[in-house]
Amino acid sequence: MPSRTVRLQVVGAMLLIAVLFSMPGTAEDASSEAVDLRIGVVADIHAHDIDSPLEGKYMSNTARRLVAFTDAMNAWPADVIVELGDFVNGWVVLGADPGDPGRIPEILTWADSLLAAFHGPRLHVIGNHDVYNLTKDQYRTRLGLESTYYSLDIGAYHLVVLDVQFTVDGRDLANTYTGVAGAVAEEELLWLEQDLASTSLPTVICVHQMLDATVAEWGQPLIANAVEVRRILSESGVVIAVFQGHDHANNHSLLDGIHYITFEAMVDQGTPPSWAYVTLSPATRTIHIRGEGEQADLHLEYTLGR
C-alpha cells in the first residue's frame, strides 16, 4: 500500500503514537497527495452491559457488534476509524434497573479496548451520552485524549473533530443525565476558524449532534450556535463534508456546497450492525460511502472554494 504523510495539529499522545506507527511516510512523499483515504465510520454505539427495553435499545450486543466492526475495518483495510459519539450510553436506561452509575467509566474503557483491536488510529467524537455520567476530564483520561476537539492531516485530507457538549455560555456539559442540546464554545470557534485558515487541504468535520438540524418545538437549531459554525465552515473554502451522528438514522443534505452526512447508529434497535466504509478520493474529488447493515450507500462529488 502506498505510504501516507500524517501531520498532527492537536491530538492526544496515544493517538499521535497510533498515527505515526500505522501510517509510515515522509513529508517528501508527494505521492500521498493522490492516494485515496479510507475511513471507517461508526456512530452511536451506546456501549452498556444491560438493555433499555422501553427505548428499544439492546446494548448487551455491544461487544459482538464492535468486534464485527473492527474485524471488517482491519480486513478492508481502513486507514483510520472515526467513532462519532455516544460511545457509552451512560447510566440512564428505561424499563430496567440501571445498576451502579459508578461503573460507567469502566464500560467506556472496556468499549475502547474492543475498538483498539483496529490496527490503526481511531478518532473519538464526544457525544451527549458520553457526558451523562462523566466529566470531560474523565472522558479524556479514559480515551487518552488531550482535548475533545482537535485536527490532523492524513494523506491528502484534513480531519477536524469538534466538541459541541457545551452550554450556550461556554461551560462544559458534565453529569447531564438527560441533556441532548449543545453548543460550540467561543474559544473552540476561534480555534476552528484559525485551524481552517491554516490548511488548503479538503477538510472533513466530525461532530456528534447534527449541524444542519432545526428542532421545531424549540424553534432553534439542535446545536445552539450551528448557524455561526456553518458560516465558518462555508467561508473557509476548504470544508467538503460534515460527518454526524446522534439521530440514529441516515440523512444527507447539501448546504453552501458542503455535504452534511448523518450516519446510521450501530446500537441494536432491532436493526443489524451498521457502519460505513468511506473512501475519499482526491483524484476524482468524490466521497464514496458503502454502507453495512442499515447504513445507506452514497456517492458524492465535492468542490473546493480555494
ABEGO torsion letter per residue (X at the ends): XBBBBBBBABBBAAAAAAAAAABBEBAABAAAAABBBBBBBBBGAGBBABBBAAAGBBAAAAAAAAAAAAAAAAAOBBABBBBAEGABAEABBBGBBAEBAAAAAAAAAAAAAAAAABBEBBBBBBBAAAAAABBAAAAAAAAGBABABBBBBBEABBBBBBBABBBAAGBBBBGAGABABBBBBAAAAAAAAAAAAABABBBBBBBBBBAABBBAAAGBBABAAAAAAAAAAAAAGABABBBBBGAGBBBBBBBGGBBBBBBBBABBAGBBBBBBBBBBBAAAGBBBBBBBEABBBBBBBBBBAX
